[in-house]
């Protein structure tokens, strides 16, 4: 096959950038690769790269913080008022 345009070190840098900048779409990753490494990939190839780096498909969501230990008591207090 053809050699990749990015080196292994660049792929690791890209993975760190995706995590740190919280990039969630192919378009954002494509823009980051162009800006950071001056390399153009197709959308399809970027999907393959993201899969190779361990990223999958799924809607990004915020994980809620843990509830306080006395959450039930607080809920009971607010329901009475």
Buried (B, 14 or more C-beta within 10 A) or exposed (E): EEEBEBEEEBBEBBBEBBEEEEBEEBEBBBEBBEEEBEEEBEEEBBBEBBEEBEBEEEEEEEEEEEEEEEEEEEEEEEEEE
